[in-house]
Structures are given as C-alpha cells and as structure tokens.
Amino acid sequence: MEQPISTLEPGKRAVILRLEGGFQFRKKMGDMGIREGKTIRLVAIHPFHGPVVVEVDGRETTLGRRMAEHIITGDPE
C-alpha cells in the first residue's frame, strides 16, 4: 500500500517508492540520502504539525511535515 512517510507509525520501516516534487526537492532529498528504493524508518512525529524524524542508512534526519508528505512509501520487501 502506498502512503506518505508522514502517515506511518513511529518505528515502522518502509521502502521509498517515489519522491513527488520538482528538481530542487529531489536534489535536496538525494543530498540527504533519501532516494527511491531505499528503506526508511519513521523515528518520531512531533506534535502540532511539527517536523518528522526519519532514519536512512543509519542516519537520522529531520524533515518538515510538508516535505515528508511528498515521500511516498510502500511495504518493505
């Protein structure tokens, strides 16, 4: 099932299926190691529409909630 990373429960892992955004968004995500085909884990969701914390390749990164909504994930293999 496809869903944005921001809708997962903390601790859950998923595979990044696609990044929905323009060139600058995709480049910024790529610079952070967030690419299609990678496994991503949702670490935490801050309240009141705050940022989300994700882990990719053992590194934790904080993303704005709207950015996280453009990272579409699927079930891990």
PQR file with spaces between the fields and no chain letter, atoms N, CA, C, O and H, PARSE charges and radii, in Angstrom:
ATOM       1  N    MET     1       0.838   -1.175    0.000 -0.4000 1.5000
ATOM       2  CA   MET     1       0.000    0.000    0.000 -0.0000 2.0000
ATOM       3  C    MET     1       0.892    1.251    0.000  0.5500 1.7000
ATOM       4  O    MET     1       1.818    1.352    0.805 -0.5500 1.4000
ATOM       5  N    GLU     2       0.620    2.172   -0.876 -0.4000 1.5000
ATOM       6  CA   GLU     2       1.384    3.408   -0.970 -0.0000 2.0000
ATOM       7  C    GLU     2       0.849    4.444    0.007  0.5500 1.7000
ATOM       8  O    GLU     2      -0.360    4.647    0.120 -0.5500 1.4000
ATOM       9  H    GLU     2      -0.133    2.090   -1.530  0.4000 1.0000
ATOM      10  N    GLN     3       1.775    5.100    0.716 -0.4000 1.5000
ATOM      11  CA   GLN     3       1.384    6.160    1.640 -0.0000 2.0000
ATOM      12  C    GLN     3       2.579    7.059    1.916  0.5500 1.7000
ATOM      13  O    GLN     3       3.723    6.617    1.812 -0.5500 1.4000
ATOM      14  H    GLN     3       2.757    4.935    0.624  0.4000 1.0000
ATOM      15  N    PRO     4       2.328    8.314    2.265 -0.5600 1.5000
ATOM      16  CA   PRO     4       3.435    9.201    2.613  0.2800 2.0000
ATOM      17  C    PRO     4       4.103    8.737    3.905  0.5500 1.7000
ATOM      18  O    PRO     4       3.461    8.135    4.765 -0.5500 1.4000
ATOM      19  N    ILE     5       5.387    9.019    4.030 -0.4000 1.5000
ATOM      20  CA   ILE     5       6.118    8.621    5.235 -0.0000 2.0000
ATOM      21  C    ILE     5       5.495    9.251    6.480  0.5500 1.7000
ATOM      22  O    ILE     5       5.576    8.679    7.567 -0.5500 1.4000
ATOM      23  H    ILE     5       5.909    9.508    3.331  0.4000 1.0000
ATOM      24  N    SER     6       4.880   10.416    6.332 -0.4000 1.5000
ATOM      25  CA   SER     6       4.305   11.117    7.484 -0.0000 2.0000
ATOM      26  C    SER     6       3.088   10.411    8.071  0.5500 1.7000
ATOM      27  O    SER     6       2.638   10.775    9.158 -0.5500 1.4000
ATOM      28  H    SER     6       4.815   10.880    5.449  0.4000 1.0000
ATOM      29  N    THR     7       2.544    9.412    7.379 -0.4000 1.5000
ATOM      30  CA   THR     7       1.370    8.701    7.893 -0.0000 2.0000
ATOM      31  C    THR     7       1.733    7.381    8.567  0.5500 1.7000
ATOM      32  O    THR     7       0.855    6.712    9.113 -0.5500 1.4000
ATOM      33  H    THR     7       2.909    9.117    6.496  0.4000 1.0000
ATOM      34  N    LEU     8       2.994    6.996    8.540 -0.4000 1.5000
ATOM      35  CA   LEU     8       3.410    5.765    9.208 -0.0000 2.0000
ATOM      36  C    LEU     8       3.433    5.963   10.718  0.5500 1.7000
ATOM      37  O    LEU     8       3.460    7.093   11.205 -0.5500 1.4000
ATOM      38  H    LEU     8       3.707    7.539    8.097  0.4000 1.0000
ATOM      39  N    GLU     9       3.423    4.869   11.444 -0.4000 1.5000
ATOM      40  CA   GLU     9       3.568    4.923   12.888 -0.0000 2.0000
ATOM      41  C    GLU     9       5.054    4.953   13.219  0.5500 1.7000
ATOM      42  O    GLU     9       5.847    4.319   12.523 -0.5500 1.4000
ATOM      43  H    GLU     9       3.401    3.951   11.048  0.4000 1.0000
ATOM      44  N    PRO    10       5.452    5.675   14.267 -0.5600 1.5000
ATOM      45  CA   PRO    10       6.863    5.707   14.646  0.2800 2.0000
ATOM      46  C    PRO    10       7.415    4.289   14.857  0.5500 1.7000
ATOM      47  O    PRO    10       6.764    3.435   15.459 -0.5500 1.4000
ATOM      48  N    GLY    11       8.613    4.070   14.353 -0.4000 1.5000
ATOM      49  CA   GLY    11       9.266    2.770   14.449 -0.0000 2.0000
ATOM      50  C    GLY    11       9.080    1.895   13.224  0.5500 1.7000
ATOM      51  O    GLY    11       9.814    0.924   13.044 -0.5500 1.4000
ATOM      52  H    GLY    11       9.142    4.764   13.864  0.4000 1.0000
ATOM      53  N    LYS    12       8.110    2.220   12.378 -0.4000 1.5000
ATOM      54  CA   LYS    12       7.828    1.412   11.191 -0.0000 2.0000
ATOM      55  C    LYS    12       8.822    1.707   10.077  0.5500 1.7000
ATOM      56  O    LYS    12       9.289    2.835    9.920 -0.5500 1.4000
ATOM      57  H    LYS    12       7.514    3.010   12.525  0.4000 1.0000
ATOM      58  N    ARG    13       9.135    0.674    9.312 -0.4000 1.5000
ATOM      59  CA   ARG    13      10.019    0.793    8.154 -0.0000 2.0000
ATOM      60  C    ARG    13       9.204    0.671    6.877  0.5500 1.7000
ATOM      61  O    ARG    13       8.166    0.009    6.841 -0.5500 1.4000
ATOM      62  H    ARG    13       8.756   -0.242    9.440  0.4000 1.0000
ATOM      63  N    ALA    14       9.697    1.329    5.825 -0.4000 1.5000
ATOM      64  CA   ALA    14       9.044    1.265    4.519 -0.0000 2.0000
ATOM      65  C    ALA    14      10.097    1.515    3.451  0.5500 1.7000
ATOM      66  O    ALA    14      11.196    1.988    3.741 -0.5500 1.4000
ATOM      67  H    ALA    14      10.540    1.867    5.854  0.4000 1.0000
ATOM      68  N    VAL    15       9.747    1.190    2.216 -0.4000 1.5000
ATOM      69  CA   VAL    15      10.633    1.431    1.076 -0.0000 2.0000
ATOM      70  C    VAL    15      10.144    2.674    0.349  0.5500 1.7000
ATOM      71  O    VAL    15       8.946    2.829    0.113 -0.5500 1.4000
ATOM      72  H    VAL    15       8.855    0.806    1.980  0.4000 1.0000
ATOM      73  N    ILE    16      11.067    3.556   -0.006 -0.4000 1.5000
ATOM      74  CA   ILE    16      10.698    4.764   -0.734 -0.0000 2.0000
ATOM      75  C    ILE    16      10.374    4.376   -2.172  0.5500 1.7000
ATOM      76  O    ILE    16      11.231    3.855   -2.887 -0.5500 1.4000
ATOM      77  H    ILE    16      12.040    3.430    0.186  0.4000 1.0000
ATOM      78  N    LEU    17       9.142    4.630   -2.593 -0.4000 1.5000
ATOM      79  CA   LEU    17       8.707    4.304   -3.946 -0.0000 2.0000
ATOM      80  C    LEU    17       8.954    5.459   -4.902  0.5500 1.7000
ATOM      81  O    LEU    17       9.384    5.258   -6.038 -0.5500 1.4000
ATOM      82  H    LEU    17       8.446    5.054   -2.013  0.4000 1.0000
ATOM      83  N    ARG    18       8.676    6.678   -4.428 -0.4000 1.5000
ATOM      84  CA   ARG    18       8.900    7.851   -5.290 -0.0000 2.0000
ATOM      85  C    ARG    18       8.926    9.117   -4.446  0.5500 1.7000
ATOM      86  O    ARG    18       8.420    9.166   -3.324 -0.5500 1.4000
ATOM      87  H    ARG    18       8.327    6.841   -3.505  0.4000 1.0000
ATOM      88  N    LEU    19       9.532   10.129   -5.033 -0.4000 1.5000
ATOM      89  CA   LEU    19       9.573   11.458   -4.430 -0.0000 2.0000
ATOM      90  C    LEU    19       8.735   12.366   -5.315  0.5500 1.7000
ATOM      91  O    LEU    19       9.064   12.574   -6.483 -0.5500 1.4000
ATOM      92  H    LEU    19       9.943   10.089   -5.944  0.4000 1.0000
ATOM      93  N    GLU    20       7.666   12.900   -4.774 -0.4000 1.5000
ATOM      94  CA   GLU    20       6.759   13.739   -5.550 -0.0000 2.0000
ATOM      95  C    GLU    20       7.157   15.201   -5.366  0.5500 1.7000
ATOM      96  O    GLU    20       6.804   15.837   -4.372 -0.5500 1.4000
ATOM      97  H    GLU    20       7.398   12.731   -3.825  0.4000 1.0000
ATOM      98  N    GLY    21       7.888   15.712   -6.327 -0.4000 1.5000
ATOM      99  CA   GLY    21       8.315   17.094   -6.244 -0.0000 2.0000
ATOM     100  C    GLY    21       9.195   17.442   -7.420  0.5500 1.7000
ATOM     101  O    GLY    21       9.502   16.595   -8.260 -0.5500 1.4000
ATOM     102  H    GLY    21       8.175   15.196   -7.133  0.4000 1.0000
ATOM     103  N    GLY    22       9.593   18.689   -7.471 -0.4000 1.5000
ATOM     104  CA   GLY    22      10.414   19.184   -8.555 -0.0000 2.0000
ATOM     105  C    GLY    22      11.881   18.837   -8.387  0.5500 1.7000
ATOM     106  O    GLY    22      12.268   18.109   -7.472 -0.5500 1.4000
ATOM     107  H    GLY    22       9.343   19.376   -6.789  0.4000 1.0000
ATOM     108  N    PHE    23      12.679   19.369   -9.279 -0.4000 1.5000
ATOM     109  CA   PHE    23      14.106   19.082   -9.304 -0.0000 2.0000
ATOM     110  C    PHE    23      14.790   19.452   -7.990  0.5500 1.7000
ATOM     111  O    PHE    23      15.564   18.658   -7.456 -0.5500 1.4000
ATOM     112  H    PHE    23      12.365   19.960  -10.022  0.4000 1.0000
ATOM     113  N    GLN    24      14.518   20.638   -7.466 -0.4000 1.5000
ATOM     114  CA   GLN    24      15.182   21.088   -6.239 -0.0000 2.0000
ATOM     115  C    GLN    24      14.827   20.183   -5.052  0.5500 1.7000
ATOM     116  O    GLN    24      15.696   19.853   -4.244 -0.5500 1.4000
ATOM     117  H    GLN    24      13.890   21.283   -7.900  0.4000 1.0000
ATOM     118  N    PHE    25      13.567   19.786   -4.947 -0.4000 1.5000
ATOM     119  CA   PHE    25      13.151   18.893   -3.869 -0.0000 2.0000
ATOM     120  C    PHE    25      13.872   17.554   -3.977  0.5500 1.7000
ATOM     121  O    PHE    25      14.409   17.051   -2.990 -0.5500 1.4000
ATOM     122  H    PHE    25      12.862   20.054   -5.603  0.4000 1.0000
ATOM     123  N    ARG    26      13.883   16.979   -5.183 -0.4000 1.5000
ATOM     124  CA   ARG    26      14.522   15.681   -5.389 -0.0000 2.0000
ATOM     125  C    ARG    26      16.023   15.758   -5.123  0.5500 1.7000
ATOM     126  O    ARG    26      16.606   14.823   -4.575 -0.5500 1.4000
ATOM     127  H    ARG    26      13.447   17.388   -5.985  0.4000 1.0000
ATOM     128  N    LYS    27      16.642   16.861   -5.507 -0.4000 1.5000
ATOM     129  CA   LYS    27      18.076   17.045   -5.265 -0.0000 2.0000
ATOM     130  C    LYS    27      18.355   17.137   -3.765  0.5500 1.7000
ATOM     131  O    LYS    27      19.280   16.502   -3.258 -0.5500 1.4000
ATOM     132  H    LYS    27      16.168   17.620   -5.952  0.4000 1.0000
ATOM     133  N    LYS    28      17.549   17.931   -3.062 -0.4000 1.5000
ATOM     134  CA   LYS    28      17.732   18.084   -1.616 -0.0000 2.0000
ATOM     135  C    LYS    28      17.571   16.747   -0.904  0.5500 1.7000
ATOM     136  O    LYS    28      18.361   16.416   -0.019 -0.5500 1.4000
ATOM     137  H    LYS    28      16.798   18.447   -3.474  0.4000 1.0000
ATOM     138  N    MET    29      16.559   15.980   -1.281 -0.4000 1.5000
ATOM     139  CA   MET    29      16.355   14.669   -0.679 -0.0000 2.0000
ATOM     140  C    MET    29      17.544   13.746   -0.996  0.5500 1.7000
ATOM     141  O    MET    29      18.033   13.030   -0.122 -0.5500 1.4000
ATOM     142  H    MET    29      15.918   16.249   -2.000  0.4000 1.0000
ATOM     143  N    GLY    30      17.996   13.774   -2.246 -0.4000 1.5000
ATOM     144  CA   GLY    30      19.143   12.959   -2.639 -0.0000 2.0000
ATOM     145  C    GLY    30      20.386   13.310   -1.856  0.5500 1.7000
ATOM     146  O    GLY    30      21.156   12.424   -1.482 -0.5500 1.4000
ATOM     147  H    GLY    30      17.599   14.356   -2.956  0.4000 1.0000
ATOM     148  N    ASP    31      20.595   14.599   -1.600 -0.4000 1.5000
ATOM     149  CA   ASP    31      21.745   15.037   -0.805 -0.0000 2.0000
ATOM     150  C    ASP    31      21.678   14.504    0.622  0.5500 1.7000
ATOM     151  O    ASP    31      22.712   14.316    1.264 -0.5500 1.4000
ATOM     152  H    ASP    31      19.970   15.318   -1.904  0.4000 1.0000
ATOM     153  N    MET    32      20.471   14.259    1.120 -0.4000 1.5000
ATOM     154  CA   MET    32      20.289   13.710    2.469 -0.0000 2.0000
ATOM     155  C    MET    32      20.281   12.179    2.472  0.5500 1.7000
ATOM     156  O    MET    32      20.141   11.562    3.528 -0.5500 1.4000
ATOM     157  H    MET    32      19.631   14.412    0.598  0.4000 1.0000
ATOM     158  N    GLY    33      20.431   11.566    1.295 -0.4000 1.5000
ATOM     159  CA   GLY    33      20.439   10.115    1.208 -0.0000 2.0000
ATOM     160  C    GLY    33      19.058    9.507    1.051  0.5500 1.7000
ATOM     161  O    GLY    33      18.907    8.287    1.101 -0.5500 1.4000
ATOM     162  H    GLY    33      20.545   12.067    0.437  0.4000 1.0000
ATOM     163  N    ILE    34      18.053   10.345    0.862 -0.4000 1.5000
ATOM     164  CA   ILE    34      16.682    9.872    0.711 -0.0000 2.0000
ATOM     165  C    ILE    34      16.416    9.718   -0.779  0.5500 1.7000
ATOM     166  O    ILE    34      16.199   10.697   -1.493 -0.5500 1.4000
ATOM     167  H    ILE    34      18.177   11.336    0.821  0.4000 1.0000
ATOM     168  N    ARG    35      16.437    8.455   -1.237 -0.4000 1.5000
ATOM     169  CA   ARG    35      16.285    8.155   -2.662 -0.0000 2.0000
ATOM     170  C    ARG    35      15.297    7.000   -2.840  0.5500 1.7000
ATOM     171  O    ARG    35      15.033    6.228   -1.918 -0.5500 1.4000
ATOM     172  H    ARG    35      16.613    7.660   -0.656  0.4000 1.0000
ATOM     173  N    GLU    36      14.768    6.912   -4.049 -0.4000 1.5000
ATOM     174  CA   GLU    36      13.852    5.813   -4.363 -0.0000 2.0000
ATOM     175  C    GLU    36      14.568    4.485   -4.194  0.5500 1.7000
ATOM     176  O    GLU    36      15.732    4.345   -4.568 -0.5500 1.4000
ATOM     177  H    GLU    36      14.982    7.538   -4.798  0.4000 1.0000
ATOM     178  N    GLY    37      13.870    3.516   -3.630 -0.4000 1.5000
ATOM     179  CA   GLY    37      14.421    2.185   -3.421 -0.0000 2.0000
ATOM     180  C    GLY    37      15.071    1.990   -2.067  0.5500 1.7000
ATOM     181  O    GLY    37      15.332    0.851   -1.679 -0.5500 1.4000
ATOM     182  H    GLY    37      12.924    3.629   -3.326  0.4000 1.0000
ATOM     183  N    LYS    38      15.343    3.058   -1.333 -0.4000 1.5000
ATOM     184  CA   LYS    38      15.967    2.953   -0.007 -0.0000 2.0000
ATOM     185  C    LYS    38      14.912    2.617    1.039  0.5500 1.7000
ATOM     186  O    LYS    38      13.736    2.949    0.893 -0.5500 1.4000
ATOM     187  H    LYS    38      15.131    3.983   -1.647  0.4000 1.0000
ATOM     188  N    THR    39      15.363    1.951    2.097 -0.4000 1.5000
ATOM     189  CA   THR    39      14.491    1.673    3.230 -0.0000 2.0000
ATOM     190  C    THR    39      14.591    2.846    4.192  0.5500 1.7000
ATOM     191  O    THR    39      15.686    3.311    4.509 -0.5500 1.4000
ATOM     192  H    THR    39      16.318    1.682    2.216  0.4000 1.0000
ATOM     193  N    ILE    40      13.449    3.316    4.648 -0.4000 1.5000
ATOM     194  CA   ILE    40      13.383    4.466    5.538 -0.0000 2.0000
ATOM     195  C    ILE    40      12.577    4.062    6.766  0.5500 1.7000
ATOM     196  O    ILE    40      11.624    3.289    6.666 -0.5500 1.4000
ATOM     197  H    ILE    40      12.560    2.938    4.391  0.4000 1.0000
ATOM     198  N    ARG    41      12.965    4.589    7.922 -0.4000 1.5000
ATOM     199  CA   ARG    41      12.235    4.299    9.162 -0.0000 2.0000
ATOM     200  C    ARG    41      11.775    5.614    9.765  0.5500 1.7000
ATOM     201  O    ARG    41      12.553    6.562    9.881 -0.5500 1.4000
ATOM     202  H    ARG    41      13.739    5.217    8.003  0.4000 1.0000
ATOM     203  N    LEU    42      10.515    5.666   10.146 -0.4000 1.5000
ATOM     204  CA   LEU    42       9.982    6.848   10.818 -0.0000 2.0000
ATOM     205  C    LEU    42      10.354    6.740   12.293  0.5500 1.7000
ATOM     206  O    LEU    42       9.921    5.814   12.979 -0.5500 1.4000
ATOM     207  H    LEU    42       9.884    4.897   10.052  0.4000 1.0000
ATOM     208  N    VAL    43      11.151    7.681   12.780 -0.4000 1.5000
ATOM     209  CA   VAL    43      11.619    7.662   14.163 -0.0000 2.0000
ATOM     210  C    VAL    43      10.613    8.358   15.074  0.5500 1.7000
ATOM     211  O    VAL    43      10.224    7.815   16.108 -0.5500 1.4000
ATOM     212  H    VAL    43      11.502    8.433   12.223  0.4000 1.0000
ATOM     213  N    ALA    44      10.190    9.571   14.684 -0.4000 1.5000
ATOM     214  CA   ALA    44       9.276   10.332   15.539 -0.0000 2.0000
ATOM     215  C    ALA    44       8.492   11.334   14.707  0.5500 1.7000
ATOM     216  O    ALA    44       8.941   11.797   13.659 -0.5500 1.4000
ATOM     217  H    ALA    44      10.506   10.012   13.843  0.4000 1.0000
ATOM     218  N    ILE    45       7.309   11.652   15.208 -0.4000 1.5000
ATOM     219  CA   ILE    45       6.484   12.707   14.629 -0.0000 2.0000
ATOM     220  C    ILE    45       6.240   13.723   15.739  0.5500 1.7000
ATOM     221  O    ILE    45       5.666   13.388   16.775 -0.5500 1.4000
ATOM     222  H    ILE    45       6.944   11.277   16.060  0.4000 1.0000
ATOM     223  N    HIS    46       6.671   14.952   15.528 -0.4000 1.5000
ATOM     224  CA   HIS    46       6.464   15.989   16.535 -0.0000 2.0000
ATOM     225  C    HIS    46       5.032   16.500   16.452  0.5500 1.7000
ATOM     226  O    HIS    46       4.455   16.549   15.365 -0.5500 1.4000
ATOM     227  H    HIS    46       7.137   15.225   14.686  0.4000 1.0000
ATOM     228  N    PRO    47       4.456   16.877   17.578 -0.5600 1.5000
ATOM     229  CA   PRO    47       3.051   17.312   17.593  0.2800 2.0000
ATOM     230  C    PRO    47       2.841   18.673   16.938  0.5500 1.7000
ATOM     231  O    PRO    47       3.794   19.386   16.624 -0.5500 1.4000
ATOM     232  N    PHE    48       1.581   19.010   16.741 -0.4000 1.5000
ATOM     233  CA   PHE    48       1.148   20.303   16.214 -0.0000 2.0000
ATOM     234  C    PHE    48       1.725   20.581   14.832  0.5500 1.7000
ATOM     235  O    PHE    48       2.193   21.686   14.554 -0.5500 1.4000
ATOM     236  H    PHE    48       0.806   18.431   16.995  0.4000 1.0000
ATOM     237  N    HIS    49       1.687   19.570   13.970 -0.4000 1.5000
ATOM     238  CA   HIS    49       2.178   19.676   12.587 -0.0000 2.0000
ATOM     239  C    HIS    49       3.657   20.035   12.527  0.5500 1.7000
ATOM     240  O    HIS    49       4.117   20.685   11.588 -0.5500 1.4000
ATOM     241  H    HIS    49       1.307   18.673   14.196  0.4000 1.0000
ATOM     242  N    GLY    50       4.387   19.603   13.541 -0.4000 1.5000
ATOM     243  CA   GLY    50       5.832   19.834   13.582 -0.0000 2.0000
ATOM     244  C    GLY    50       6.559   18.873   12.655  0.5500 1.7000
ATOM     245  O    GLY    50       5.923   18.132   11.906 -0.5500 1.4000
ATOM     246  H    GLY    50       4.014   19.076   14.304  0.4000 1.0000
ATOM     247  N    PRO    51       7.875   18.878   12.700 -0.5600 1.5000
ATOM     248  CA   PRO    51       8.672   18.044   11.796  0.2800 2.0000
ATOM     249  C    PRO    51       8.592   16.560   12.140  0.5500 1.7000
ATOM     250  O    PRO    51       8.108   16.173   13.204 -0.5500 1.4000
ATOM     251  N    VAL    52       9.073   15.753   11.221 -0.4000 1.5000
ATOM     252  CA   VAL    52       9.204   14.319   11.442 -0.0000 2.0000
ATOM     253  C    VAL    52      10.679   13.967   11.409  0.5500 1.7000
ATOM     254  O    VAL    52      11.471   14.617   10.726 -0.5500 1.4000
ATOM     255  H    VAL    52       9.465   16.067   10.357  0.4000 1.0000
ATOM     256  N    VAL    53      11.038   12.935   12.150 -0.4000 1.5000
ATOM     257  CA   VAL    53      12.410   12.457   12.179 -0.0000 2.0000
ATOM     258  C    VAL    53      12.432   11.093   11.501  0.5500 1.7000
ATOM     259  O    VAL    53      11.682   10.194   11.880 -0.5500 1.4000
ATOM     260  H    VAL    53      10.395   12.407   12.704  0.4000 1.0000
ATOM     261  N    VAL    54      13.297   10.942   10.492 -0.4000 1.5000
ATOM     262  CA   VAL    54      13.412    9.683    9.766 -0.0000 2.0000
ATOM     263  C    VAL    54      14.844    9.179    9.847  0.5500 1.7000
ATOM     264  O    VAL    54      15.773    9.940   10.118 -0.5500 1.4000
ATOM     265  H    VAL    54      13.906   11.673   10.183  0.4000 1.0000
ATOM     266  N    GLU    55      15.005    7.889    9.609 -0.4000 1.5000
ATOM     267  CA   GLU    55      16.332    7.280    9.582 -0.0000 2.0000
ATOM     268  C    GLU    55      16.526    6.591    8.243  0.5500 1.7000
ATOM     269  O    GLU    55      15.698    5.782    7.826 -0.5500 1.4000
ATOM     270  H    GLU    55      14.250    7.271    9.390  0.4000 1.0000
ATOM     271  N    VAL    56      17.631    6.915    7.569 -0.4000 1.5000
ATOM     272  CA   VAL    56      18.015    6.273    6.314 -0.0000 2.0000
ATOM     273  C    VAL    56      19.489    5.939    6.421  0.5500 1.7000
ATOM     274  O    VAL    56      20.297    6.805    6.759 -0.5500 1.4000
ATOM     275  H    VAL    56      18.304    7.572    7.908  0.4000 1.0000
ATOM     276  N    ASP    57      19.850    4.705    6.140 -0.4000 1.5000
ATOM     277  CA   ASP    57      21.245    4.260    6.199 -0.0000 2.0000
ATOM     278  C    ASP    57      21.886    4.551    7.556  0.5500 1.7000
ATOM     279  O    ASP    57      23.065    4.899    7.626 -0.5500 1.4000
ATOM     280  H    ASP    57      19.194    4.002    5.865  0.4000 1.0000
ATOM     281  N    GLY    58      21.110    4.409    8.633 -0.4000 1.5000
ATOM     282  CA   GLY    58      21.651    4.593    9.973 -0.0000 2.0000
ATOM     283  C    GLY    58      21.802    6.038   10.417  0.5500 1.7000
ATOM     284  O    GLY    58      22.302    6.294   11.512 -0.5500 1.4000
ATOM     285  H    GLY    58      20.152    4.126    8.576  0.4000 1.0000
ATOM     286  N    ARG    59      21.378    6.993    9.585 -0.4000 1.5000
ATOM     287  CA   ARG    59      21.474    8.408    9.941 -0.0000 2.0000
ATOM     288  C    ARG    59      20.079    8.982   10.124  0.5500 1.7000
ATOM     289  O    ARG    59      19.192    8.771    9.296 -0.5500 1.4000
ATOM     290  H    ARG    59      20.972    6.785    8.695  0.4000 1.0000
ATOM     291  N    GLU    60      19.897    9.709   11.218 -0.4000 1.5000
ATOM     292  CA   GLU    60      18.613   10.353   11.467 -0.0000 2.0000
ATOM     293  C    GLU    60      18.612   11.747   10.855  0.5500 1.7000
ATOM     294  O    GLU    60      19.600   12.476   10.937 -0.5500 1.4000
ATOM     295  H    GLU    60      20.617    9.880   11.890  0.4000 1.0000
ATOM     296  N    THR    61      17.488   12.105   10.239 -0.4000 1.5000
ATOM     297  CA   THR    61      17.309   13.396    9.595 -0.0000 2.0000
ATOM     298  C    THR    61      15.940   13.935    9.958  0.5500 1.7000
ATOM     299  O    THR    61      14.967   13.184   10.030 -0.5500 1.4000
ATOM     300  H    THR    61      16.685   11.513   10.172  0.4000 1.0000
ATOM     301  N    THR    62      15.868   15.225   10.184 -0.4000 1.5000
ATOM     302  CA   THR    62      14.592   15.873   10.474 -0.0000 2.0000
ATOM     303  C    THR    62      14.079   16.535    9.207  0.5500 1.7000
ATOM     304  O    THR    62      14.816   17.245    8.521 -0.5500 1.4000
ATOM     305  H    THR    62      16.658   15.835   10.125  0.4000 1.0000
ATOM     306  N    LEU    63      12.808   16.297    8.902 -0.4000 1.5000
ATOM     307  CA   LEU    63      12.160   16.866    7.718 -0.0000 2.0000
ATOM     308  C    LEU    63      10.917   17.625    8.141  0.5500 1.7000
ATOM     309  O    LEU    63      10.247   17.249    9.102 -0.5500 1.4000
ATOM     310  H    LEU    63      12.210   15.720    9.458  0.4000 1.0000
ATOM     311  N    GLY    64      10.613   18.688    7.425 -0.4000 1.5000
ATOM     312  CA   GLY    64       9.352   19.376    7.637 -0.0000 2.0000
ATOM     313  C    GLY    64       8.203   18.449    7.272  0.5500 1.7000
ATOM     314  O    GLY    64       8.344   17.575    6.417 -0.5500 1.4000
ATOM     315  H    GLY    64      11.157   18.994    6.644  0.4000 1.0000
ATOM     316  N    ARG    65       7.086   18.645    7.915 -0.4000 1.5000
ATOM     317  CA   ARG    65       5.938   17.770    7.698 -0.0000 2.0000
ATOM     318  C    ARG    65       5.498   17.785    6.230  0.5500 1.7000
ATOM     319  O    ARG    65       5.152   16.741    5.677 -0.5500 1.4000
ATOM     320  H    ARG    65       6.971   19.356    8.609  0.4000 1.0000
ATOM     321  N    ARG    66       5.509   18.961    5.601 -0.4000 1.5000
ATOM     322  CA   ARG    66       5.072   19.037    4.195 -0.0000 2.0000
ATOM     323  C    ARG    66       6.044   18.317    3.278  0.5500 1.7000
ATOM     324  O    ARG    66       5.628   17.714    2.289 -0.5500 1.4000
ATOM     325  H    ARG    66       5.789   19.809    6.050  0.4000 1.0000
ATOM     326  N    MET    67       7.339   18.371    3.589 -0.4000 1.5000
ATOM     327  CA   MET    67       8.318   17.628    2.782 -0.0000 2.0000
ATOM     328  C    MET    67       8.073   16.128    2.924  0.5500 1.7000
ATOM     329  O    MET    67       8.122   15.383    1.944 -0.5500 1.4000
ATOM     330  H    MET    67       7.678   18.861    4.393  0.4000 1.0000
ATOM     331  N    ALA    68       7.809   15.696    4.157 -0.4000 1.5000
ATOM     332  CA   ALA    68       7.587   14.276    4.415 -0.0000 2.0000
ATOM     333  C    ALA    68       6.350   13.762    3.680  0.5500 1.7000
ATOM     334  O    ALA    68       6.291   12.589    3.313 -0.5500 1.4000
ATOM     335  H    ALA    68       7.769   16.301    4.953  0.4000 1.0000
ATOM     336  N    GLU    69       5.380   14.620    3.467 -0.4000 1.5000
ATOM     337  CA   GLU    69       4.166   14.207    2.765 -0.0000 2.0000
ATOM     338  C    GLU    69       4.419   13.924    1.287  0.5500 1.7000
ATOM     339  O    GLU    69       3.573   13.326    0.621 -0.5500 1.4000
ATOM     340  H    GLU    69       5.428   15.574    3.765  0.4000 1.0000
ATOM     341  N    HIS    70       5.564   14.343    0.770 -0.4000 1.5000
ATOM     342  CA   HIS    70       5.905   14.120   -0.633 -0.0000 2.0000
ATOM     343  C    HIS    70       6.846   12.936   -0.832  0.5500 1.7000
ATOM     344  O    HIS    70       7.307   12.682   -1.945 -0.5500 1.4000
ATOM     345  H    HIS    70       6.251   14.828    1.311  0.4000 1.0000
ATOM     346  N    ILE    71       7.133   12.205    0.262 -0.4000 1.5000
ATOM     347  CA   ILE    71       7.935   10.984    0.172 -0.0000 2.0000
ATOM     348  C    ILE    71       6.956    9.813    0.268  0.5500 1.7000
ATOM     349  O    ILE    71       6.439    9.503    1.341 -0.5500 1.4000
ATOM     350  H    ILE    71       6.758   12.411    1.166  0.4000 1.0000
ATOM     351  N    ILE    72       6.715    9.175   -0.865 -0.4000 1.5000
ATOM     352  CA   ILE    72       5.719    8.104   -0.946 -0.0000 2.0000
ATOM     353  C    ILE    72       6.421    6.767   -0.720  0.5500 1.7000
ATOM     354  O    ILE    72       7.416    6.452   -1.371 -0.5500 1.4000
ATOM     355  H    ILE    72       7.135    9.426   -1.737  0.4000 1.0000
ATOM     356  N    THR    73       5.884    5.995    0.211 -0.4000 1.5000
ATOM     357  CA   THR    73       6.499    4.726    0.589 -0.0000 2.0000
ATOM     358  C    THR    73       5.553    3.557    0.369  0.5500 1.7000
ATOM     359  O    THR    73       4.350    3.725    0.172 -0.5500 1.4000
ATOM     360  H    THR    73       5.075    6.250    0.740  0.4000 1.0000
ATOM     361  N    GLY    74       6.139    2.365    0.410 -0.4000 1.5000
ATOM     362  CA   GLY    74       5.380    1.128    0.304 -0.0000 2.0000
ATOM     363  C    GLY    74       5.907    0.133    1.316  0.5500 1.7000
ATOM     364  O    GLY    74       6.879    0.407    2.020 -0.5500 1.4000
ATOM     365  H    GLY    74       7.116    2.228    0.571  0.4000 1.0000
ATOM     366  N    ASP    75       5.270   -1.018    1.388 -0.4000 1.5000
ATOM     367  CA   ASP    75       5.664   -2.047    2.325 -0.0000 2.0000
ATOM     368  C    ASP    75       7.082   -2.523    2.045  0.5500 1.7000
ATOM     369  O    ASP    75       7.458   -2.681    0.884 -0.5500 1.4000
ATOM     370  H    ASP    75       4.480   -1.241    0.815  0.4000 1.0000
ATOM     371  N    PRO    76       7.887   -2.757    3.099 -0.5600 1.5000
ATOM     372  CA   PRO    76       9.234   -3.283    2.885  0.2800 2.0000
ATOM     373  C    PRO    76       9.175   -4.683    2.303  0.5500 1.7000
ATOM     374  O    PRO    76       8.227   -5.430    2.544 -0.5500 1.4000
ATOM     375  N    GLU    77      10.175   -5.021    1.553 -0.4000 1.5000
ATOM     376  CA   GLU    77      10.196   -6.330    0.883 -0.0000 2.0000
ATOM     377  C    GLU    77      10.516   -7.445    1.838  0.5500 1.7000
ATOM     378  O    GLU    77      10.572   -8.606    1.434 -0.5500 1.4000
ATOM     379  H    GLU    77      10.945   -4.414    1.358  0.4000 1.0000
